[in-house]
Amino acid sequence: MDKIQTLAWRNGKLVLLDQTLLPNEICYKELSTEKEVFDAIRTMVVRGAPAIGVSAAYAMVLAAHEVDKEDFEPFIVDYEALGEHLSKSRPTAVNLNWAINRMIKCAHANKNFSVSKIREKLEQEAIAIHNEDLQINRKIGENLLSLLKRGDTVLTHCNAGALATSEYGTALSVFYLAQEKNFPLKAYANETRPRLQGARLTSFELYHAGVDVTLISDNMAAVLMSQGKVDAVIVGCDRVAANGDVANKIGTFNVSILAKHFNIPMYIATPTPTIDFDCITGESIPIEERDGEEIATINGVRIAPEGIKTYNPSFDVTPAENITAIVTEKGIAYPPFDVSLKDVFNN
Ligand code: MRU
C-alpha cells in the first residue's frame, strides 16, 4: 500500500486525510479557511494532539489571509480573535493552544514588516512547526526503543501513530523504528471505544506497515496481562501536567491501573510541546466531553435505547504514580516527574 499522508500544506491550502472514514475509505479534504479547519478538528477529521497542533498552525496561516487589514494594529486584533475561535475547537490537547500562541507570537515579532510580509513569515512558521514534529517523533521512537528488548510485546491504547502526527507518531514510532532496525516487536491494540481509534486507526496503520499487530477489545487487557502476554504499555498523550499526571484517551487510566497491578512498565510517549508546566497537576487539565451519541451508536447504528442517559468524557487523567517513565524527544523522565520533566525540557 502507498504511504498514507495524514496532512499536507499544498498551494496555500491544508489537505487533511478524513480520519472519520478510515479504514473503509481513503479520502482527502482541502481546506482554505480557519472555520473549515475548526470544523475538521471538532469533528475529528483530524485528531491526535500533534496533528491538531500542526493543523492549527496552518489554520492560522489561512486566518492571516482572511483578515482583510493591511495595518498591523487592526490586523492583529482580528487575527487574535480568529485564534481565540480556533482554540475552542477541542480543549484537552495543549498542542492546539501551543501552536496558536506560537503563530500569534510570530505575528507580533514581525510587526515592523508589512502585513503581506507577516503573512509570508506566518506560513514559514507553520511549515517549521510541521517539520519540527517530524524530527521529534523519530527521536521519541529511538528513546522508546532503548527501553525495550528484542521480541517484546507492547500494548497500546487509542492512536498515537502516524495518523495522529505528521509522520511516525509518538507511541507508535517505536514500531516503525524497530522495523527499520530489524528489531522484532509485537503490538496489541486496544479497540478504544467509543470512537474506536485503536480498531479503525492503530490496527489499520500498523497492519498496513507490516507490523505484527493484534486487535483486542478494551475489556481484554487484564486477561492478556495475567497471561504474561504484555511486556510494556506505551501510549501517547494530550497534555502532561508539571507533576507528571497525564491526560490521554479515555481508558488510559484503566490500563495504567492494570499495568501497575501486573508490574508491567507504563510508558508515556510525548513531544515536549505537549508538556504544560502551567498545569500543576492533572486536576487543572480541561477534559473534553463529547456528544453521548458516540456511546449510544456504533458507526451510526443505534445500540442503546433512544433517550438513554449517557456520559462521554473523551479523555482521562492517569496519575503520575502509575507511570514508569515519560519519554520525550529530548530524553526520558523518571519519577519524581516534577523535577525530571523540567530537567528533560531544558535539555
Ligand atoms: O480523541 P483523539 O483521537 O484526538 O485522541 C487522541 C489521543 O488520545 C492520543 O493518544 C494523543 O492525542 C496522542 S497522539 C500522538
Residues whose N, C-alpha, C, O or C-beta is under 5 A from the ligand:
A	BS01	MRU	R47 G48 A49 P50 H157 C158 N159 A160 G161 A164 T170 Q197 G236 C237 D238 N248 K249
